[in-house]
């Protein structure tokens, strides 16, 4: 939760940080307003190098995002890279803003300009539903806008995963000669979506699905020979293939 300011959850302390020598520079690690350290290089004498100059041409090269799930990862990476090129503090701040589960309302004063610049950039880079999500945010709070965009994508990804699981649990294999082709296509889909599903479909579940959706004669055979394969899908697969070869 975010309390009086974004640094309150981690005890923001500008004086805290690890210093070490590196060539002719000294590097200091200072906390971000969300808790993670942000590295900044300091020249001898304690002067912080100025942030890179804003290049509007870089912003213009970014495509407008309209909410398509397949385009989100690439667009997100490009926006993050652009913002970090403007100011290195964005790296940790945007990462932790994306992880927040509650509205980001307050922040240390030194992060307000960063937040407003981020908001102005995002407003010019989104349209449709993403624009509606962030257009009502007050005080040009860019970190809150980024949090909402990331949270919306997480919700959509979780919804898609549920739909994928539902589809894989209720396939249509058909019967006769068409069964094998559709069954193999179902297995291929399992391989493609397996990583995203995080192992949700165990061997036992896959066996139960195939037995339930198999043609009547095959389903009967698989129930009778269940002791040969148990809960091992590889053995179960061999049983199915062996039966189909005899038909």
N, C-alpha and C positions, 0 to 999 in steps of 0.2 A: 504494500500500500504506500501511497505517496502522501506524506504529511505536510508540514508547513512549507517545506521546499523539497525539490527533487533530491537534494543531498542528505536530507534528514534521515533517510533509512540507512544510510551508510556512514553517517557522521562526516560530512564534507569538511575537510580541513585543508585549506590552501597551502599550509606550511608542511603538511605531511608529504612524504615522497622519498624514494630511494635515489640517491645520487651516486653516480659512478663516472670515472674518467674514461674517455674514449677519444684518443688522438688529441686534437686541439680543442675538442668540445667536451662539455659536461652534459650528460643526459639526466633529466629529472623526470620521474614518473609521478604524475599528479592524478588524484582521483577525478573521475568524471562525475557529473551531477547524479548519475544513476548508480554509482558505486564502483565501477571498474576503472582501473588506471588508464590514463591517456598519456602516451609518451610525448614529451616536447624537448627539443634540443635547445640548449642555452649556450650562447657564446661566452667566452671568458668575460667576466665582469657582470654576468647575470642578466644580459639583455636577451629577450626572447626574439628570435627572427620574425619578421612580419609575415602574416599569412599570405599565401600566393594570391596574385592579382586575379580578380574575376575575369574570366574569358566567356563572354556571352555566347560566342560561337559554339562552345562546347555544349551549352545548354540547348541551343537550337538543334543540335544533331540528335538529341534524344527524342525518340518517337513518343507521341502522345499515347497514354495508356487508357484503355476504355473498359478494363475489367476482365479480359479474357484470361482464364486460368493458365493456359499454356504459355502466355507471354509474360506472366508475372516474374518468374525467376530471373530472366535476362534483364527485364526493365529494372527490377529492384537492384540488381548488381550494378547496372550502369549509373543509376541515381546515387547509390552509395559511393561509388568510385568518384563521381563528379563532386559530391559534397566534401569528401575527404580531401580532394585536390584543392578545394577552397580553404578548408581549415581542418587540421588533423583531429581536432576535438570531436568532429562529427562521427568518427569511426566508432568509438565506444558509446557515445550518446545515442546515436541512432540504433545501435544494436540493443541497448538496454531499454530504449523507448519501445522498441518492437516487442520486447519480452514483458512489458508491463501489462497487468490485467485490469488496472483501474485507470480512470482518467488522469492525465497529467495536467495539473492545474498551476502549480507554482514551481519556480526554479530560481537558482541564484541569478543575480542581476547580470553577471557576465555572460550568461547563456541566453539572455533574452534576444540580443541581436542575431545570434545563430538561429534561434527558433523562428524569428520573423523572416530571415532570409530563406530558411528551409520551407516555410509556408508559401512564400512568394514563388519559389521554384516549383513546388508541387502543384499549386493552383494552375500554373501554366503548362503542366505536363500531364494532367489527367482530364478526362471528360466522361460523360455518362454517369453511371452509378458511383465510381470513385470520386468524381467531383461533388456529387450530392452528399457523399459521406463526410467530406471535410469542409464544404463551403459554409456550414453553419457554425464552425468553431470560432469562438471569440478571441480577440487579442492576437490574431495572427499566430496562433500557437502551432508551430511547425512540428514539434515533437509529438504533440497530441494527434496531429493529422497523420503523421507517420505511423503512430501506434494503431490508429483506426484502420488504415489501409492494410497493415500487416495482420491485424486481428480478423478482418473480413476475409482475407485469403486463407487463414487457418480454418475458419468456420466452413468455408466452401470446400476446402480440401478434405476436412473430416466428413462432410456430407457426401462428397463424391466417393470416398472410401466406403461409406455405408452402402451406397448404391451399388458399388462394385461387388461387395460381399453378398448383397442380396441377389444380384444377378448370377454370381458363381454358385450360390447355394440352390438356385432354382433354374438350372439349365434345361434346354429342350434338346434332347439327344435324338428324338424320333425313334424309328424302329427299322428293322431290316438292314439293307445294305447301307443306308444313310447313317446308322448309329455310329459306326467306327469313325467316320470322317468328322462328325460333330463332337464326338468324345475326344478325339485328338486335338481338335480346335480348342476345346475347353481346357485341356491340359496345357496347351501353349499359352492361353490367356492367363492361366495360373502362374506360369513362369514369368510372364511379362509384369504382372501386377503383384507378384509375391513380395517384393521388397517393400512396396508401398503399404501392403496389408499387414506387414510385420508378423508374419507367421500365424495369422488368424485362422487359417484353414489347416488344421492338423491332418495327419494321415487318416485318423479315425473318421474325421468329418468328411474328408474326400471320399473315402470308401462308402460311407453311408449315403452320400449324395449320388454316387454312381449306381449303387444298388437300388436306390429308390427310383431313379430315372431310367434304368436300363429296361429293355424289352422284357416282357413277362418271362419267357423261357430262360434268358440269360440271368435275370434276377433270381429265379428259382434255383438255378445251378450255383450261383454265387452264395446263396444262403446255405445250401447243402454242403458246400466245400469250404465254409468259413474257417474251419479249423486249420486249413492248409496255409492261410495267409494271416489270420489274426488281425492285428492292427497295423500291419506293414503294407504301405501302399505299393511298394515295388513288387512285392510278392503277389499282391492283389492284381496288379496290372498284368503280370504274367498269366494269372488265372483267366483274366478277361481275354487276352490275346490268344491263349490256347483254345478257349472255347470258340472264339470267332473263326479260328483256322479250321475247325471241324465242321463248320456250318456250310 
